[in-house]
């Protein structure tokens, strides 16, 4: 799956995008990871959301 993401980010015009990953705490107390591919100017909004 990671290879597919990396390949799609190498296309023309893809330098404007970034893959952002953050840790999210579940109700049970464990952590999981949430990742999205976003435009560079939207990364701070994604990381600030709970």
mmJSON file of the N, C-alpha and C atoms, coordinates in Angstrom:
{"data_MODEL":{"atom_site":{
"group_PDB":["ATOM","ATOM","ATOM","ATOM","ATOM","ATOM","ATOM","ATOM","ATOM","ATOM","ATOM","ATOM","ATOM","ATOM","ATOM","ATOM","ATOM","ATOM","ATOM","ATOM","ATOM","ATOM","ATOM","ATOM","ATOM","ATOM","ATOM","ATOM","ATOM","ATOM","ATOM","ATOM","ATOM","ATOM","ATOM","ATOM","ATOM","ATOM","ATOM","ATOM","ATOM","ATOM","ATOM","ATOM","ATOM","ATOM","ATOM","ATOM","ATOM","ATOM","ATOM","ATOM","ATOM","ATOM","ATOM","ATOM","ATOM","ATOM","ATOM","ATOM","ATOM","ATOM","ATOM","ATOM","ATOM","ATOM","ATOM","ATOM","ATOM","ATOM","ATOM","ATOM","ATOM","ATOM","ATOM","ATOM","ATOM","ATOM","ATOM","ATOM","ATOM","ATOM","ATOM","ATOM","ATOM","ATOM","ATOM","ATOM","ATOM","ATOM","ATOM","ATOM","ATOM","ATOM","ATOM","ATOM","ATOM","ATOM","ATOM","ATOM","ATOM","ATOM","ATOM","ATOM","ATOM","ATOM","ATOM","ATOM","ATOM","ATOM","ATOM","ATOM","ATOM","ATOM","ATOM","ATOM","ATOM","ATOM","ATOM","ATOM","ATOM","ATOM","ATOM","ATOM","ATOM","ATOM","ATOM","ATOM","ATOM","ATOM","ATOM","ATOM","ATOM","ATOM","ATOM","ATOM","ATOM","ATOM","ATOM","ATOM","ATOM","ATOM","ATOM","ATOM","ATOM","ATOM","ATOM","ATOM","ATOM","ATOM"],
"id":[1,2,3,4,5,6,7,8,9,10,11,12,13,14,15,16,17,18,19,20,21,22,23,24,25,26,27,28,29,30,31,32,33,34,35,36,37,38,39,40,41,42,43,44,45,46,47,48,49,50,51,52,53,54,55,56,57,58,59,60,61,62,63,64,65,66,67,68,69,70,71,72,73,74,75,76,77,78,79,80,81,82,83,84,85,86,87,88,89,90,91,92,93,94,95,96,97,98,99,100,101,102,103,104,105,106,107,108,109,110,111,112,113,114,115,116,117,118,119,120,121,122,123,124,125,126,127,128,129,130,131,132,133,134,135,136,137,138,139,140,141,142,143,144,145,146,147,148,149,150],
"type_symbol":["N","C","C","N","C","C","N","C","C","N","C","C","N","C","C","N","C","C","N","C","C","N","C","C","N","C","C","N","C","C","N","C","C","N","C","C","N","C","C","N","C","C","N","C","C","N","C","C","N","C","C","N","C","C","N","C","C","N","C","C","N","C","C","N","C","C","N","C","C","N","C","C","N","C","C","N","C","C","N","C","C","N","C","C","N","C","C","N","C","C","N","C","C","N","C","C","N","C","C","N","C","C","N","C","C","N","C","C","N","C","C","N","C","C","N","C","C","N","C","C","N","C","C","N","C","C","N","C","C","N","C","C","N","C","C","N","C","C","N","C","C","N","C","C","N","C","C","N","C","C"],
"label_atom_id":["N","CA","C","N","CA","C","N","CA","C","N","CA","C","N","CA","C","N","CA","C","N","CA","C","N","CA","C","N","CA","C","N","CA","C","N","CA","C","N","CA","C","N","CA","C","N","CA","C","N","CA","C","N","CA","C","N","CA","C","N","CA","C","N","CA","C","N","CA","C","N","CA","C","N","CA","C","N","CA","C","N","CA","C","N","CA","C","N","CA","C","N","CA","C","N","CA","C","N","CA","C","N","CA","C","N","CA","C","N","CA","C","N","CA","C","N","CA","C","N","CA","C","N","CA","C","N","CA","C","N","CA","C","N","CA","C","N","CA","C","N","CA","C","N","CA","C","N","CA","C","N","CA","C","N","CA","C","N","CA","C","N","CA","C","N","CA","C","N","CA","C","N","CA","C"],
"label_alt_id":[null,null,null,null,null,null,null,null,null,null,null,null,null,null,null,null,null,null,null,null,null,null,null,null,null,null,null,null,null,null,null,null,null,null,null,null,null,null,null,null,null,null,null,null,null,null,null,null,null,null,null,null,null,null,null,null,null,null,null,null,null,null,null,null,null,null,null,null,null,null,null,null,null,null,null,null,null,null,null,null,null,null,null,null,null,null,null,null,null,null,null,null,null,null,null,null,null,null,null,null,null,null,null,null,null,null,null,null,null,null,null,null,null,null,null,null,null,null,null,null,null,null,null,null,null,null,null,null,null,null,null,null,null,null,null,null,null,null,null,null,null,null,null,null,null,null,null,null,null,null],
"label_comp_id":["UNK","UNK","UNK","UNK","UNK","UNK","UNK","UNK","UNK","UNK","UNK","UNK","UNK","UNK","UNK","UNK","UNK","UNK","UNK","UNK","UNK","UNK","UNK","UNK","UNK","UNK","UNK","UNK","UNK","UNK","UNK","UNK","UNK","UNK","UNK","UNK","UNK","UNK","UNK","UNK","UNK","UNK","UNK","UNK","UNK","UNK","UNK","UNK","UNK","UNK","UNK","UNK","UNK","UNK","UNK","UNK","UNK","UNK","UNK","UNK","UNK","UNK","UNK","UNK","UNK","UNK","UNK","UNK","UNK","UNK","UNK","UNK","UNK","UNK","UNK","UNK","UNK","UNK","UNK","UNK","UNK","UNK","UNK","UNK","UNK","UNK","UNK","UNK","UNK","UNK","UNK","UNK","UNK","UNK","UNK","UNK","UNK","UNK","UNK","UNK","UNK","UNK","UNK","UNK","UNK","UNK","UNK","UNK","UNK","UNK","UNK","UNK","UNK","UNK","UNK","UNK","UNK","UNK","UNK","UNK","UNK","UNK","UNK","UNK","UNK","UNK","UNK","UNK","UNK","UNK","UNK","UNK","UNK","UNK","UNK","UNK","UNK","UNK","UNK","UNK","UNK","UNK","UNK","UNK","UNK","UNK","UNK","UNK","UNK","UNK"],
"label_asym_id":["A","A","A","A","A","A","A","A","A","A","A","A","A","A","A","A","A","A","A","A","A","A","A","A","A","A","A","A","A","A","A","A","A","A","A","A","A","A","A","A","A","A","A","A","A","A","A","A","A","A","A","A","A","A","A","A","A","A","A","A","A","A","A","A","A","A","A","A","A","A","A","A","A","A","A","A","A","A","A","A","A","A","A","A","A","A","A","A","A","A","A","A","A","A","A","A","A","A","A","A","A","A","A","A","A","A","A","A","A","A","A","A","A","A","A","A","A","A","A","A","A","A","A","A","A","A","A","A","A","A","A","A","A","A","A","A","A","A","A","A","A","A","A","A","A","A","A","A","A","A"],
"label_entity_id":["1","1","1","1","1","1","1","1","1","1","1","1","1","1","1","1","1","1","1","1","1","1","1","1","1","1","1","1","1","1","1","1","1","1","1","1","1","1","1","1","1","1","1","1","1","1","1","1","1","1","1","1","1","1","1","1","1","1","1","1","1","1","1","1","1","1","1","1","1","1","1","1","1","1","1","1","1","1","1","1","1","1","1","1","1","1","1","1","1","1","1","1","1","1","1","1","1","1","1","1","1","1","1","1","1","1","1","1","1","1","1","1","1","1","1","1","1","1","1","1","1","1","1","1","1","1","1","1","1","1","1","1","1","1","1","1","1","1","1","1","1","1","1","1","1","1","1","1","1","1"],
"label_seq_id":[1,1,1,2,2,2,3,3,3,4,4,4,5,5,5,6,6,6,7,7,7,8,8,8,9,9,9,10,10,10,11,11,11,12,12,12,13,13,13,14,14,14,15,15,15,16,16,16,17,17,17,18,18,18,19,19,19,20,20,20,21,21,21,22,22,22,23,23,23,24,24,24,25,25,25,26,26,26,27,27,27,28,28,28,29,29,29,30,30,30,31,31,31,32,32,32,33,33,33,34,34,34,35,35,35,36,36,36,37,37,37,38,38,38,39,39,39,40,40,40,41,41,41,42,42,42,43,43,43,44,44,44,45,45,45,46,46,46,47,47,47,48,48,48,49,49,49,50,50,50],
"pdbx_PDB_ins_code":[null,null,null,null,null,null,null,null,null,null,null,null,null,null,null,null,null,null,null,null,null,null,null,null,null,null,null,null,null,null,null,null,null,null,null,null,null,null,null,null,null,null,null,null,null,null,null,null,null,null,null,null,null,null,null,null,null,null,null,null,null,null,null,null,null,null,null,null,null,null,null,null,null,null,null,null,null,null,null,null,null,null,null,null,null,null,null,null,null,null,null,null,null,null,null,null,null,null,null,null,null,null,null,null,null,null,null,null,null,null,null,null,null,null,null,null,null,null,null,null,null,null,null,null,null,null,null,null,null,null,null,null,null,null,null,null,null,null,null,null,null,null,null,null,null,null,null,null,null,null],
"Cartn_x":[0.822,0.0,0.871,1.976,2.845,3.458,3.755,4.341,3.37,2.089,1.086,0.999,1.071,1.02,2.234,3.398,4.623,4.596,4.113,4.045,3.087,1.973,1.013,1.542,2.417,2.98,4.1,4.574,5.655,5.152,3.843,3.291,3.463,3.208,3.347,2.369,2.843,2.002,1.806,2.436,2.238,3.085,3.993,4.822,4.009,2.779,1.91,1.193,1.413,0.727,1.708,1.189,1.981,1.162,1.829,1.164,1.334,0.211,0.229,-0.271,0.434,0.081,-0.002,-1.09,-1.196,-1.738,-1.419,-1.896,-3.229,-4.173,-5.499,-5.763,-6.21,-6.499,-7.945,-8.147,-9.477,-10.134,-11.401,-12.124,-11.53,-10.942,-10.355,-9.012,-8.446,-7.168,-6.001,-6.251,-5.161,-5.061,-3.947,-3.707,-3.747,-4.2,-4.151,-3.628,-3.281,-2.728,-3.719,-3.86,-4.723,-3.846,-3.906,-3.071,-3.931,-3.55,-4.231,-3.213,-3.52,-2.703,-3.432,-2.79,-3.419,-2.56,-3.182,-2.363,-1.54,-0.377,0.53,-0.093,-0.99,-1.573,-2.66,-3.125,-4.17,-3.617,-2.316,-1.704,-1.908,-1.708,-1.874,-3.315,-4.29,-5.685,-5.958,-5.385,-5.559,-4.962,-3.785,-3.131,-3.795,-4.459,-5.112,-6.461,-7.101,-8.398,-8.251,-9.289,-9.299,-10.23],
"Cartn_y":[-1.186,0.0,1.257,1.218,2.387,2.67,1.642,1.837,2.582,2.265,2.926,4.414,4.738,6.128,6.889,6.311,6.965,7.175,6.209,6.331,7.431,7.585,8.631,10.012,10.115,11.408,11.851,10.977,11.333,11.835,11.965,12.451,13.962,14.473,15.903,16.699,17.737,18.569,18.024,16.924,16.294,16.934,17.838,18.47,19.381,19.663,20.511,19.695,18.376,17.515,16.916,16.593,16.007,14.91,13.845,12.794,13.121,13.313,13.665,12.477,12.178,11.054,11.583,11.226,11.617,10.458,10.48,9.454,9.887,8.939,9.213,8.218,8.721,7.852,7.368,6.047,5.444,5.525,5.136,5.11,4.096,3.038,1.985,2.385,3.502,3.946,3.608,2.868,2.53,3.605,3.593,4.58,3.922,4.682,4.251,5.422,5.15,6.177,6.511,7.803,8.273,9.024,8.632,9.292,9.761,10.896,11.46,12.145,12.226,12.983,14.292,15.393,16.705,17.721,18.821,19.943,20.506,21.051,21.517,22.557,23.392,24.438,23.929,22.702,22.127,21.227,21.0,20.066,20.541,21.819,22.322,22.178,22.342,22.149,20.695,19.773,18.346,17.953,18.478,18.127,18.799,19.925,20.638,20.02,19.312,18.68,17.555,17.355,16.227,15.161],
"Cartn_z":[0.0,0.0,0.0,0.714,0.773,-0.592,-1.355,-2.679,-3.588,-3.476,-4.299,-3.945,-2.676,-2.231,-2.725,-2.595,-3.036,-4.547,-5.296,-6.752,-7.16,-6.457,-6.815,-6.458,-5.468,-5.094,-6.025,-6.904,-7.809,-9.156,-9.323,-10.584,-10.696,-11.875,-12.144,-11.265,-10.62,-9.77,-8.369,-8.043,-6.742,-5.649,-6.009,-4.989,-4.091,-4.456,-3.642,-2.565,-2.518,-1.564,-0.561,0.627,1.7,2.365,2.789,3.559,5.03,5.739,7.157,7.973,9.056,9.933,11.353,12.068,13.471,14.298,15.584,16.508,17.091,17.18,17.715,18.832,19.989,21.129,21.057,21.184,21.157,22.525,22.585,23.864,24.83,24.309,25.134,25.729,25.259,25.771,24.876,23.808,22.89,21.8,21.1,20.053,18.685,17.716,16.321,15.493,14.26,13.388,12.291,12.013,10.933,9.947,8.686,7.678,6.517,5.956,4.802,3.909,2.64,1.697,1.435,1.799,1.779,1.044,0.599,0.112,1.266,0.957,2.008,2.925,2.411,3.244,4.188,4.024,4.881,5.987,6.035,6.998,8.432,8.7,10.068,10.551,9.666,10.038,10.399,9.635,9.884,11.241,11.555,12.815,14.011,13.81,14.911,15.269,14.322,14.583,15.588,16.402,17.339,16.877],
"occupancy":[1.0,1.0,1.0,1.0,1.0,1.0,1.0,1.0,1.0,1.0,1.0,1.0,1.0,1.0,1.0,1.0,1.0,1.0,1.0,1.0,1.0,1.0,1.0,1.0,1.0,1.0,1.0,1.0,1.0,1.0,1.0,1.0,1.0,1.0,1.0,1.0,1.0,1.0,1.0,1.0,1.0,1.0,1.0,1.0,1.0,1.0,1.0,1.0,1.0,1.0,1.0,1.0,1.0,1.0,1.0,1.0,1.0,1.0,1.0,1.0,1.0,1.0,1.0,1.0,1.0,1.0,1.0,1.0,1.0,1.0,1.0,1.0,1.0,1.0,1.0,1.0,1.0,1.0,1.0,1.0,1.0,1.0,1.0,1.0,1.0,1.0,1.0,1.0,1.0,1.0,1.0,1.0,1.0,1.0,1.0,1.0,1.0,1.0,1.0,1.0,1.0,1.0,1.0,1.0,1.0,1.0,1.0,1.0,1.0,1.0,1.0,1.0,1.0,1.0,1.0,1.0,1.0,1.0,1.0,1.0,1.0,1.0,1.0,1.0,1.0,1.0,1.0,1.0,1.0,1.0,1.0,1.0,1.0,1.0,1.0,1.0,1.0,1.0,1.0,1.0,1.0,1.0,1.0,1.0,1.0,1.0,1.0,1.0,1.0,1.0],
"B_iso_or_equiv":[0.0,0.0,0.0,0.0,0.0,0.0,0.0,0.0,0.0,0.0,0.0,0.0,0.0,0.0,0.0,0.0,0.0,0.0,0.0,0.0,0.0,0.0,0.0,0.0,0.0,0.0,0.0,0.0,0.0,0.0,0.0,0.0,0.0,0.0,0.0,0.0,0.0,0.0,0.0,0.0,0.0,0.0,0.0,0.0,0.0,0.0,0.0,0.0,0.0,0.0,0.0,0.0,0.0,0.0,0.0,0.0,0.0,0.0,0.0,0.0,0.0,0.0,0.0,0.0,0.0,0.0,0.0,0.0,0.0,0.0,0.0,0.0,0.0,0.0,0.0,0.0,0.0,0.0,0.0,0.0,0.0,0.0,0.0,0.0,0.0,0.0,0.0,0.0,0.0,0.0,0.0,0.0,0.0,0.0,0.0,0.0,0.0,0.0,0.0,0.0,0.0,0.0,0.0,0.0,0.0,0.0,0.0,0.0,0.0,0.0,0.0,0.0,0.0,0.0,0.0,0.0,0.0,0.0,0.0,0.0,0.0,0.0,0.0,0.0,0.0,0.0,0.0,0.0,0.0,0.0,0.0,0.0,0.0,0.0,0.0,0.0,0.0,0.0,0.0,0.0,0.0,0.0,0.0,0.0,0.0,0.0,0.0,0.0,0.0,0.0],
"pdbx_formal_charge":[null,null,null,null,null,null,null,null,null,null,null,null,null,null,null,null,null,null,null,null,null,null,null,null,null,null,null,null,null,null,null,null,null,null,null,null,null,null,null,null,null,null,null,null,null,null,null,null,null,null,null,null,null,null,null,null,null,null,null,null,null,null,null,null,null,null,null,null,null,null,null,null,null,null,null,null,null,null,null,null,null,null,null,null,null,null,null,null,null,null,null,null,null,null,null,null,null,null,null,null,null,null,null,null,null,null,null,null,null,null,null,null,null,null,null,null,null,null,null,null,null,null,null,null,null,null,null,null,null,null,null,null,null,null,null,null,null,null,null,null,null,null,null,null,null,null,null,null,null,null],
"auth_seq_id":[1,1,1,2,2,2,3,3,3,4,4,4,5,5,5,6,6,6,7,7,7,8,8,8,9,9,9,10,10,10,11,11,11,12,12,12,13,13,13,14,14,14,15,15,15,16,16,16,17,17,17,18,18,18,19,19,19,20,20,20,21,21,21,22,22,22,23,23,23,24,24,24,25,25,25,26,26,26,27,27,27,28,28,28,29,29,29,30,30,30,31,31,31,32,32,32,33,33,33,34,34,34,35,35,35,36,36,36,37,37,37,38,38,38,39,39,39,40,40,40,41,41,41,42,42,42,43,43,43,44,44,44,45,45,45,46,46,46,47,47,47,48,48,48,49,49,49,50,50,50],
"auth_comp_id":["UNK","UNK","UNK","UNK","UNK","UNK","UNK","UNK","UNK","UNK","UNK","UNK","UNK","UNK","UNK","UNK","UNK","UNK","UNK","UNK","UNK","UNK","UNK","UNK","UNK","UNK","UNK","UNK","UNK","UNK","UNK","UNK","UNK","UNK","UNK","UNK","UNK","UNK","UNK","UNK","UNK","UNK","UNK","UNK","UNK","UNK","UNK","UNK","UNK","UNK","UNK","UNK","UNK","UNK","UNK","UNK","UNK","UNK","UNK","UNK","UNK","UNK","UNK","UNK","UNK","UNK","UNK","UNK","UNK","UNK","UNK","UNK","UNK","UNK","UNK","UNK","UNK","UNK","UNK","UNK","UNK","UNK","UNK","UNK","UNK","UNK","UNK","UNK","UNK","UNK","UNK","UNK","UNK","UNK","UNK","UNK","UNK","UNK","UNK","UNK","UNK","UNK","UNK","UNK","UNK","UNK","UNK","UNK","UNK","UNK","UNK","UNK","UNK","UNK","UNK","UNK","UNK","UNK","UNK","UNK","UNK","UNK","UNK","UNK","UNK","UNK","UNK","UNK","UNK","UNK","UNK","UNK","UNK","UNK","UNK","UNK","UNK","UNK","UNK","UNK","UNK","UNK","UNK","UNK","UNK","UNK","UNK","UNK","UNK","UNK"],
"auth_asym_id":["A","A","A","A","A","A","A","A","A","A","A","A","A","A","A","A","A","A","A","A","A","A","A","A","A","A","A","A","A","A","A","A","A","A","A","A","A","A","A","A","A","A","A","A","A","A","A","A","A","A","A","A","A","A","A","A","A","A","A","A","A","A","A","A","A","A","A","A","A","A","A","A","A","A","A","A","A","A","A","A","A","A","A","A","A","A","A","A","A","A","A","A","A","A","A","A","A","A","A","A","A","A","A","A","A","A","A","A","A","A","A","A","A","A","A","A","A","A","A","A","A","A","A","A","A","A","A","A","A","A","A","A","A","A","A","A","A","A","A","A","A","A","A","A","A","A","A","A","A","A"],
"auth_atom_id":["N","CA","C","N","CA","C","N","CA","C","N","CA","C","N","CA","C","N","CA","C","N","CA","C","N","CA","C","N","CA","C","N","CA","C","N","CA","C","N","CA","C","N","CA","C","N","CA","C","N","CA","C","N","CA","C","N","CA","C","N","CA","C","N","CA","C","N","CA","C","N","CA","C","N","CA","C","N","CA","C","N","CA","C","N","CA","C","N","CA","C","N","CA","C","N","CA","C","N","CA","C","N","CA","C","N","CA","C","N","CA","C","N","CA","C","N","CA","C","N","CA","C","N","CA","C","N","CA","C","N","CA","C","N","CA","C","N","CA","C","N","CA","C","N","CA","C","N","CA","C","N","CA","C","N","CA","C","N","CA","C","N","CA","C","N","CA","C","N","CA","C","N","CA","C"],
"pdbx_PDB_model_num":[1,1,1,1,1,1,1,1,1,1,1,1,1,1,1,1,1,1,1,1,1,1,1,1,1,1,1,1,1,1,1,1,1,1,1,1,1,1,1,1,1,1,1,1,1,1,1,1,1,1,1,1,1,1,1,1,1,1,1,1,1,1,1,1,1,1,1,1,1,1,1,1,1,1,1,1,1,1,1,1,1,1,1,1,1,1,1,1,1,1,1,1,1,1,1,1,1,1,1,1,1,1,1,1,1,1,1,1,1,1,1,1,1,1,1,1,1,1,1,1,1,1,1,1,1,1,1,1,1,1,1,1,1,1,1,1,1,1,1,1,1,1,1,1,1,1,1,1,1,1]
}}}
